Amino acid sequence: MIFGKDSLRRIEEREPHVRAWAAIDRDGALSAARNADKVRRNAAGKMRQLLGIPVGVKDTISTADLPTVYNSPIYRDHRPGSDAAIVDLLRSAGAIVLGKTETVEFAAHGRPAPTRNPCDPTRTPSGSSSGSAAAVADFMVPLAVGSQTGGSLIRPGSYCGCVGFKPTYGTVSTEGVKPFSVSLDTVGWYGRAVEDIALVARAFEIVEGALPRQRRLAAMRLGLCRTPYWDRAEPAMRSAVERVGQRLAAAGATVENFELGPEFAEVADLQETIMCGEGYFAFLNLFRAHPDNISESIHRRIVRVSNSKLVAAQDKAAALRPIFDRMADRYDAILTPSAPGEAPRGNLPADAIFNGLWTLLHAPCITLPGLIGPQGLPLGIQLVAPRHADGSLLTAAAGVAPFLGP
């Protein structure tokens, strides 16, 4: 109850400056907080591991008691008849859905979220999950849910300075989430520490039981991956990744260069082809019924891809996933940039080049804050692991996080 009131007070103070929220259910949240302690187990008899914790939910995710408008005039008065699967999971775990967080139009393109970066209002929070990232980074809520099709979980976490987690593709149901690309869309969440992320992962049974005890760095093996797009990272980000690798090695970890082979050279193009090709079918009903109420940039970007090109991209992506898994399996995690650098000026999403490849590979990813760039803004460090190695990834992240200070 006190925690919920603290969140509401913080929102009242900061929301005019940050604009992270599309809707807030103050009365419903307070009522849920008052009654939280009365039921400590859910209908399945499991302990409610998120009992009383206020959570923000991205406004592309259906909520029966709050509007879901996708930042689109088409859905201005839309109220879904039921909760999305992720919201069901949150409520059954005891979380209190405080409100809906702002998003880019349909989490795709077009109308930007009005959200400002809490670290610097002149900079972008970036990506369609920016409202959720900003709400956590600005201490409005301890947890918030987002989604990623390209880089919309990891990049906003990096720019706003909080922990962002994209689990293995398919481990969280996307039922009730506005689809964009069915083979890429992944639900994830933000927290202020790795332990917060792990708490939700346990509640959702992505991690079986408690996480293994934090491994000593001397027992950890990390791969430092510059990716095929290293030249698109700003000097400060390149320096930060290498500096972290050096710090971890000095503390006893084994840090080796991790090279993606030539077969991965087209990975960004594959991700874009699949995202836009599948996106065309996901948005076809709206293109037909409401063409004038969809932003022109969505019309330009999400176009019909030939069947042969889409099949070829999907097949290549499917072939690359087990290759990456085998390469990465010898490491506790792969160390790589979360974003090209510090948040750029403006309010538009920025380059997702350091995220889309991992989304395509269905790999679990986490961005960790702590480093500060030359302009005084956060620089996130990303850790990646093979599919369904989410528990190992979170354990590695807990070991790496203390070494990410300025």
C-alpha positions as CSV (number, residue, x, y, z in Angstrom):
1,M,0.0,0.0,0.0
2,I,2.8,2.5,0.9
3,F,4.7,1.4,-2.2
4,G,1.7,2.1,-4.4
5,K,1.2,5.6,-2.9
6,D,4.9,6.4,-3.3
7,S,4.5,5.5,-7.0
8,L,1.5,7.7,-7.4
9,R,3.2,10.6,-5.7
10,R,6.2,10.3,-7.9
11,I,4.0,10.1,-11.0
12,E,2.1,13.2,-9.9
13,E,5.4,15.1,-9.5
14,R,7.2,13.9,-12.6
15,E,4.7,12.9,-15.2
16,P,4.2,16.5,-16.6
17,H,8.0,16.4,-17.4
18,V,8.4,12.8,-18.5
19,R,5.0,11.9,-20.0
20,A,5.5,8.2,-19.7
21,W,1.8,7.3,-19.1
22,A,-1.1,7.0,-21.6
23,A,-3.5,6.1,-18.8
24,I,-3.4,5.6,-15.0
25,D,-5.9,3.8,-12.8
26,R,-5.3,5.5,-9.5
27,D,-8.4,4.3,-7.7
28,G,-8.1,0.8,-9.0
29,A,-4.5,0.6,-8.0
30,L,-5.1,1.8,-4.5
31,S,-8.0,-0.6,-4.1
32,A,-5.8,-3.5,-5.3
33,A,-3.0,-2.5,-2.9
34,R,-5.4,-2.4,0.1
35,N,-6.5,-6.0,-0.7
36,A,-3.2,-7.4,-1.8
37,D,-2.3,-9.1,1.5
38,K,-5.7,-10.9,1.7
39,V,-4.8,-13.5,-1.0
40,R,-1.2,-14.7,-1.0
41,R,-1.8,-17.6,-3.4
42,N,-3.3,-17.5,-6.9
43,A,-6.1,-19.8,-8.2
44,A,-3.5,-22.5,-9.1
45,G,-2.2,-22.5,-5.5
46,K,1.1,-20.8,-6.3
47,M,2.6,-18.1,-4.1
48,R,2.0,-14.7,-5.6
49,Q,5.6,-13.6,-6.1
50,L,4.9,-10.1,-7.2
51,L,2.4,-9.3,-4.4
52,G,1.6,-5.6,-4.2
53,I,4.2,-4.5,-6.7
54,P,2.9,-1.7,-9.0
55,V,3.6,-2.3,-12.7
56,G,3.2,-0.3,-15.9
57,V,2.0,-2.0,-19.1
58,K,2.8,-0.9,-22.6
59,D,-0.2,0.5,-24.4
60,T,-0.1,-2.2,-27.2
61,I,-1.0,-4.8,-24.6
62,S,-4.7,-5.4,-23.9
63,T,-6.1,-4.5,-20.5
64,A,-9.8,-5.0,-19.7
65,D,-10.0,-2.2,-17.1
66,L,-7.9,0.4,-19.0
67,P,-8.0,1.7,-22.5
68,T,-5.7,0.2,-25.1
69,V,-5.2,2.7,-27.9
70,Y,-1.9,1.9,-29.5
71,N,-1.1,5.6,-29.9
72,S,-3.6,5.6,-32.9
73,P,-6.7,7.7,-33.6
74,I,-8.3,4.5,-34.9
75,Y,-8.5,3.1,-31.3
76,R,-9.1,6.3,-29.4
77,D,-12.0,4.8,-27.4
78,H,-10.9,1.2,-27.5
79,R,-11.4,-1.0,-24.4
80,P,-10.6,-4.7,-24.9
81,G,-12.9,-7.2,-23.5
82,S,-10.2,-9.1,-21.7
83,D,-6.6,-8.9,-20.4
84,A,-3.6,-10.0,-22.5
85,A,-1.9,-13.2,-21.3
86,I,1.0,-11.2,-19.8
87,V,-1.4,-9.1,-17.8
88,D,-3.2,-12.3,-16.5
89,L,0.2,-13.5,-15.4
90,L,1.1,-10.3,-13.7
91,R,-2.2,-10.1,-11.8
92,S,-2.1,-13.8,-10.8
93,A,1.4,-13.2,-9.4
94,G,-0.1,-10.4,-7.3
95,A,1.2,-7.4,-9.3
96,I,-0.9,-4.2,-9.4
97,V,-1.4,-2.8,-12.9
98,L,-1.0,0.9,-12.2
99,G,-1.6,2.1,-15.8
100,K,-0.6,2.0,-19.5
101,T,2.7,3.4,-20.7
102,E,3.2,5.4,-23.9
103,T,4.3,3.8,-27.2
104,V,5.1,4.6,-30.8
105,E,2.1,4.1,-33.1
106,F,1.3,0.4,-33.0
107,A,4.8,-0.2,-31.7
108,A,5.8,0.0,-35.3
109,H,6.6,3.5,-36.7
110,G,4.7,6.7,-37.3
111,R,3.4,8.8,-34.4
112,P,6.2,8.9,-31.7
113,A,5.4,8.5,-28.1
114,P,5.3,11.8,-26.2
115,T,7.7,10.4,-23.6
116,R,10.8,12.3,-22.8
117,N,14.1,10.8,-21.7
118,P,14.2,11.3,-17.8
119,C,18.0,11.8,-18.0
120,D,17.7,14.7,-20.4
121,P,14.3,15.8,-21.8
122,T,16.0,17.0,-25.1
123,R,17.0,13.4,-25.8
124,T,15.0,10.5,-27.2
125,P,14.0,7.7,-24.9
126,S,13.8,5.7,-28.2
127,G,11.8,2.8,-29.3
128,S,8.2,1.7,-28.9
129,S,8.6,0.7,-25.2
130,S,10.0,4.1,-24.3
131,G,7.1,4.9,-21.9
132,S,7.8,1.7,-19.9
133,A,11.6,2.3,-19.8
134,A,11.2,6.0,-18.7
135,A,8.6,5.1,-16.0
136,V,11.1,2.6,-14.4
137,A,14.2,4.8,-14.9
138,D,12.4,7.8,-13.3
139,F,11.3,5.7,-10.2
140,M,7.6,5.9,-11.0
141,V,7.2,2.1,-10.9
142,P,9.7,-0.6,-10.0
143,L,8.6,-2.8,-13.0
144,A,7.1,-2.2,-16.4
145,V,6.3,-4.4,-19.4
146,G,7.3,-3.7,-23.0
147,S,7.9,-5.6,-26.2
148,Q,10.6,-5.9,-28.8
149,T,10.4,-6.7,-32.5
150,G,13.7,-4.9,-33.4
151,G,15.2,-3.1,-30.5
152,S,12.3,-1.7,-28.5
153,L,13.2,-3.2,-25.1
154,I,17.0,-3.1,-25.0
155,R,17.6,0.3,-26.7
156,P,15.2,2.4,-24.5
157,G,16.7,0.7,-21.4
158,S,20.1,1.7,-22.5
159,Y,19.1,5.3,-23.3
160,C,17.1,5.8,-20.1
161,G,19.5,4.1,-17.8
162,C,17.5,1.1,-16.4
163,V,17.7,-2.7,-16.7
164,G,15.8,-4.1,-19.7
165,F,15.2,-7.8,-20.5
166,K,14.1,-9.5,-23.6
167,P,13.6,-13.2,-22.8
168,T,13.9,-16.1,-25.3
169,Y,11.3,-15.7,-28.0
170,G,8.1,-17.6,-27.2
171,T,8.6,-17.9,-23.5
172,V,6.0,-15.2,-22.8
173,S,2.7,-15.5,-24.6
174,T,1.9,-12.6,-27.0
175,E,-1.8,-13.3,-26.8
176,G,-3.6,-10.0,-26.5
177,V,-0.5,-8.0,-27.8
178,K,-0.9,-6.0,-31.0
179,P,1.0,-8.2,-33.5
180,F,3.7,-6.7,-35.8
181,S,6.0,-9.7,-36.8
182,V,4.8,-13.0,-35.5
183,S,8.2,-14.7,-35.6
184,L,10.0,-11.8,-33.9
185,D,7.6,-10.1,-31.4
186,T,8.7,-10.8,-27.8
187,V,7.3,-9.5,-24.5
188,G,9.8,-8.4,-21.9
189,W,10.2,-6.0,-19.0
190,Y,12.2,-3.4,-17.2
191,G,13.5,-3.2,-13.6
192,R,16.0,-1.2,-11.6
193,A,18.3,-4.2,-10.9
194,V,19.0,-7.7,-12.3
195,E,17.3,-9.2,-9.2
196,D,14.0,-7.4,-10.2
197,I,14.2,-8.9,-13.6
198,A,14.9,-12.4,-12.2
199,L,11.9,-12.1,-9.8
200,V,9.5,-11.7,-12.7
201,A,11.3,-14.5,-14.7
202,R,10.7,-16.8,-11.7
203,A,7.1,-15.8,-11.5
204,F,6.6,-16.6,-15.2
205,E,8.5,-19.9,-14.9
206,I,11.1,-18.8,-17.5
207,V,13.6,-19.6,-14.9
208,E,13.0,-22.8,-13.1
209,G,13.2,-22.3,-9.4
210,A,15.7,-19.9,-7.8
211,L,18.6,-18.6,-9.9
212,P,21.9,-20.3,-9.3
213,R,24.0,-18.6,-6.8
214,Q,26.0,-15.7,-8.3
215,R,29.1,-17.1,-9.9
216,R,32.5,-15.7,-9.0
217,L,34.0,-13.8,-11.9
218,A,37.0,-16.2,-11.9
219,A,34.6,-19.0,-12.9
220,M,32.9,-16.9,-15.7
221,R,33.7,-17.1,-19.4
222,L,32.5,-14.2,-21.5
223,G,32.6,-13.5,-25.2
224,L,33.1,-9.9,-26.4
225,C,31.2,-9.5,-29.7
226,R,31.7,-6.3,-31.7
227,T,29.1,-7.6,-34.3
228,P,29.3,-7.0,-38.0
229,Y,28.2,-3.4,-37.3
230,W,30.9,-2.2,-35.0
231,D,31.6,0.8,-37.2
232,R,28.1,2.1,-36.4
233,A,28.9,2.3,-32.7
234,E,30.0,5.7,-31.4
235,P,33.6,5.9,-30.1
236,A,32.3,6.2,-26.6
237,M,30.3,3.0,-26.9
238,R,33.2,1.1,-28.5
239,S,35.5,2.3,-25.7
240,A,32.9,1.4,-23.0
241,V,32.4,-2.2,-24.3
242,E,36.2,-2.8,-24.4
243,R,36.7,-1.1,-21.1
244,V,34.2,-3.4,-19.4
245,G,35.8,-6.4,-21.0
246,Q,39.2,-5.3,-19.5
247,R,37.6,-4.7,-16.1
248,L,36.1,-8.1,-16.0
249,A,39.3,-9.8,-17.2
250,A,41.2,-7.9,-14.5
251,A,38.7,-9.2,-11.9
252,G,39.4,-12.8,-13.0
253,A,36.8,-13.5,-15.7
254,T,37.9,-15.2,-19.0
255,V,37.1,-12.7,-21.7
256,E,37.6,-13.7,-25.3
257,N,36.8,-12.1,-28.7
258,F,33.6,-13.6,-30.1
259,E,33.3,-13.4,-33.9
260,L,30.1,-13.9,-35.8
261,G,31.1,-15.7,-39.0
262,P,30.4,-14.6,-42.5
263,E,27.1,-16.5,-42.6
264,F,25.8,-13.7,-40.2
265,A,26.8,-10.9,-42.6
266,E,23.2,-10.3,-43.7
267,V,21.5,-10.7,-40.3
268,A,20.2,-7.1,-40.2
269,D,18.7,-7.3,-43.7
270,L,17.1,-10.6,-42.8
271,Q,15.5,-9.0,-39.7
272,E,14.2,-6.1,-41.6
273,T,12.8,-8.3,-44.4
274,I,11.0,-10.5,-42.0
275,M,9.7,-7.7,-39.7
276,C,8.3,-5.7,-42.6
277,G,7.1,-8.7,-44.6
278,E,5.2,-10.2,-41.7
279,G,4.1,-6.7,-40.6
280,Y,2.3,-6.2,-43.9
281,F,0.0,-9.0,-43.2
282,A,-0.4,-8.0,-39.5
283,F,-1.5,-4.5,-40.6
284,L,-3.4,-5.4,-43.8
285,N,-6.8,-5.0,-42.2
286,L,-6.0,-1.5,-41.0
287,F,-4.4,-0.6,-44.4
288,R,-7.7,-1.6,-46.0
289,A,-10.2,-0.2,-43.5
290,H,-8.4,2.9,-42.1
291,P,-5.7,4.0,-44.6
292,D,-6.1,7.7,-43.8
293,N,-5.6,7.1,-40.1
294,I,-2.3,5.3,-40.3
295,S,0.9,7.4,-40.5
296,E,2.5,7.8,-43.8
297,S,5.8,6.4,-42.5
298,I,4.1,3.1,-41.6
299,H,2.7,2.9,-45.2
300,R,6.2,3.6,-46.6
301,R,8.0,1.1,-44.4
302,I,5.7,-1.8,-44.1
303,V,5.2,-3.0,-47.7
304,R,4.4,-6.3,-49.4
305,V,7.5,-8.5,-49.6
306,S,7.5,-11.2,-52.3
307,N,6.7,-14.7,-51.0
308,S,10.0,-16.0,-52.3
309,K,12.0,-13.2,-50.5
310,L,10.1,-13.7,-47.3
311,V,10.5,-17.5,-47.3
312,A,14.2,-17.2,-48.1
313,A,14.7,-14.8,-45.2
314,Q,12.7,-16.9,-42.8
315,D,14.7,-20.0,-43.8
316,K,18.1,-18.3,-43.4
317,A,17.1,-17.0,-40.0
318,A,16.0,-20.4,-38.8
319,A,19.3,-21.9,-40.0
320,L,21.3,-19.3,-38.2
321,R,19.7,-19.8,-34.8
322,P,21.2,-23.2,-33.9
323,I,24.6,-22.0,-35.3
324,F,24.6,-19.1,-32.9
325,D,23.4,-21.3,-30.0
326,R,26.3,-23.7,-30.5
327,M,28.8,-20.9,-30.8
328,A,27.6,-19.1,-27.7
329,D,27.0,-22.2,-25.5
330,R,30.6,-22.2,-24.3
331,Y,30.2,-18.8,-22.7
332,D,28.2,-17.6,-19.7
333,A,27.2,-14.6,-21.8
334,I,28.1,-12.6,-24.9
335,L,29.1,-9.0,-24.1
336,T,28.1,-6.4,-26.8
337,P,26.7,-2.9,-27.2
338,S,23.1,-2.1,-26.2
339,A,22.8,0.8,-28.6
340,P,25.1,2.9,-30.9
341,G,25.9,5.3,-28.0
342,E,24.2,7.9,-25.8
343,A,20.6,8.9,-26.6
344,P,20.6,11.3,-29.5
345,R,18.7,14.6,-29.5
346,G,15.0,14.6,-30.5
347,N,12.1,12.3,-29.9
348,L,12.3,9.7,-32.6
349,P,13.5,6.1,-32.3
350,A,17.2,5.6,-33.0
351,D,19.2,3.0,-34.7
352,A,18.4,-0.6,-33.6
353,I,21.4,-2.2,-35.4
354,F,22.8,-3.7,-32.1
355,N,19.4,-5.3,-31.2
356,G,17.7,-6.6,-34.3
357,L,20.2,-9.4,-34.9
358,W,19.7,-10.9,-31.5
359,T,15.9,-10.5,-31.9
360,L,16.2,-12.4,-35.1
361,L,18.2,-15.2,-33.4
362,H,15.5,-15.5,-30.7
363,A,18.2,-15.0,-28.1
364,P,17.6,-13.7,-24.5
365,C,19.2,-10.3,-24.0
366,I,19.6,-7.9,-21.1
367,T,20.9,-4.3,-21.0
368,L,22.7,-3.2,-17.9
369,P,23.1,0.5,-16.8
370,G,25.9,2.1,-14.9
371,L,28.3,3.5,-17.5
372,I,28.1,7.2,-18.4
373,G,29.1,8.7,-21.7
374,P,31.0,11.9,-22.5
375,Q,27.7,13.9,-22.6
376,G,26.7,12.6,-19.1
377,L,24.1,10.2,-20.4
378,P,23.8,6.4,-19.8
379,L,25.6,3.9,-22.0
380,G,24.0,0.4,-21.7
381,I,26.0,-2.8,-21.9
382,Q,24.1,-5.8,-23.4
383,L,24.6,-9.4,-22.5
384,V,23.2,-12.1,-24.8
385,A,22.9,-15.9,-24.4
386,P,21.7,-18.9,-26.5
387,R,18.0,-19.7,-26.6
388,H,16.5,-20.8,-23.3
389,A,19.6,-20.0,-21.4
390,D,17.7,-17.1,-19.7
391,G,18.7,-18.4,-16.2
392,S,22.4,-18.5,-17.0
393,L,22.1,-15.1,-18.6
394,L,20.6,-13.5,-15.5
395,T,23.2,-15.2,-13.3
396,A,26.0,-13.8,-15.5
397,A,24.3,-10.3,-15.5
398,A,24.2,-10.3,-11.7
399,G,28.0,-11.0,-11.7
400,V,28.8,-8.4,-14.3
401,A,26.6,-5.5,-13.1
402,P,28.8,-4.4,-10.1
403,F,31.6,-3.7,-12.6
404,L,29.6,-1.2,-14.7
405,G,30.2,1.9,-12.5
406,P,31.4,5.1,-14.1
